[in-house]
Amino acid sequence: MRAQPKGQTRLQPVGSQPHQRGATLIVSVIVLMLITMTVVSAFRVSKSHTQAVANMQFKDEALAAANIVLEDVISLPNVETLVGSDGTVPVRFVDINRDGVNDLQIALAVPRCVRVEPSGSSGEENLSGVESNVANTGQTYVLWEIQADVTDTATGANVSVVQGFRQQVGTIPASCN
């Protein structure tokens, strides 16, 4: 028989190794399951955060689109001209990201007359006269309220915006009587 060099052990045949109990395998499976559960949990949290950010982005875009349309309405000399002959307000579309596709649909409600204020009832009489160089025109003011319902054309998500504004008019509109 040959002599073994010092520091080396002799390999034993497979059948003669001591019996292993499998503890390493069980611990490895448990650790792997814990890692998998951690990854799945992180994925779910990330997904919910992404959805929350997308909802906030839609809300901001919807408010911007509603403000665009409402500014157009407020700038009309008479908001009653907004209402068509059938008594409805036409639906408008906005391409918020300017890609050539209408992203948001804005349905305006018929403007509602909240109240009529005769000239001088809101404090503007203090602005007229020589010192302010503002003439008191004797105009009437109408307080309007209008609602814009914004719907995402791709997802169907919607937001409602209610806006009030004051408009100076020469004659009291028929809807305020």
ZIDA-V615554 format. One record per pair of residues at least 24 apart in sequence whose ideal C-beta (glycine too) atoms are under 10 Angstrom apart, sorted by the first residue. I is the first residue (numbers start at 1). GAP is how many residues later the second one is. If there is no record, write none. Layout:
i=<I/I>
gap=<GAP/GAP>
//
This chain:
i=<54/54/55/58/58/58/58/58/58/58/58/58/58/59/59/59/60/60/61/61/61/61/61/61/61/61/62/62/62/62/62/62/62/62/62/62/62/62/62/62/62/63/63/63/63/64/64/64/64/65/65/65/65/65/65/65/65/65/65/65/65/65/65/66/66/66/66/66/66/66/66/66/66/66/66/66/66/66/67/67/67/68/68/68/68/68/68/69/69/69/69/69/69/69/69/69/69/69/70/70/70/70/70/70/70/70/70/71/71/72/73/73/73/73/73/73/73/74/74/74/74/74/74/74/75/76/76/77/77/77/77/78/78/78/78/78/78/78/79/79/79/79/79/79/79/79/79/79/79/80/80/80/80/80/80/80/80/80/80/82/82/82/82/83/83/83/83/84/89/89/91/91/92/92/93/94/94/96/96/101/101/102/103/103/103/104/104/104/104/104/104/104/104/105/105/105/105/105/105/105/106/106/106/106/106/107/107/107/107/107/107/107/108/108/108/108/108/109/109/109/109/109/109/109/110/110/110/111/111/111/111/111/111/111/111/111/111/112/112/112/112/112/112/112/112/112/113/113/113/113/113/113/113/113/113/113/113/114/114/114/114/114/114/114/114/115/115/115/115/115/115/115/116/116/116/116/116/116/116/116/116/117/117/117/117/117/118/119/122/124/137/137/138/139/139/139/139/139/140/140/140/140/140/140/140/140/141/141/141/141/142/142/142/142/142/142/142/142/143/143/144/144/144>
gap=<101/103/102/38/45/46/92/94/96/97/99/100/101/91/98/100/36/99/33/35/36/42/43/89/91/98/32/34/41/42/44/86/87/88/89/90/95/96/97/98/99/85/87/96/98/30/32/40/86/27/28/29/30/31/38/39/40/41/83/85/87/94/96/26/28/38/40/42/80/81/82/83/84/93/94/95/96/97/81/94/96/24/26/28/36/38/80/24/25/35/37/38/39/77/79/81/92/94/36/38/76/77/78/91/92/93/95/92/94/36/35/38/71/73/75/90/92/37/70/72/89/91/92/93/92/35/91/90/91/92/93/33/64/89/91/92/93/95/31/32/34/63/65/67/86/88/90/94/96/30/31/33/62/64/89/93/94/95/96/26/28/29/64/25/27/28/92/26/57/59/58/60/56/58/60/56/59/54/56/52/53/51/49/50/51/46/47/48/49/50/53/54/55/44/45/46/47/48/51/53/42/43/44/45/55/40/41/42/43/44/51/53/38/39/40/41/53/36/37/38/39/40/51/53/36/37/65/31/33/34/35/36/52/54/56/62/64/31/32/33/34/35/50/52/63/64/29/30/31/32/54/59/60/61/62/63/64/28/29/30/31/50/51/52/62/26/27/28/29/30/51/61/24/25/26/27/53/56/57/60/61/24/25/26/49/51/54/49/44/44/31/33/32/28/29/30/31/32/27/28/29/30/31/32/33/36/25/26/27/28/24/25/26/27/30/31/33/34/24/33/29/31/32>
//
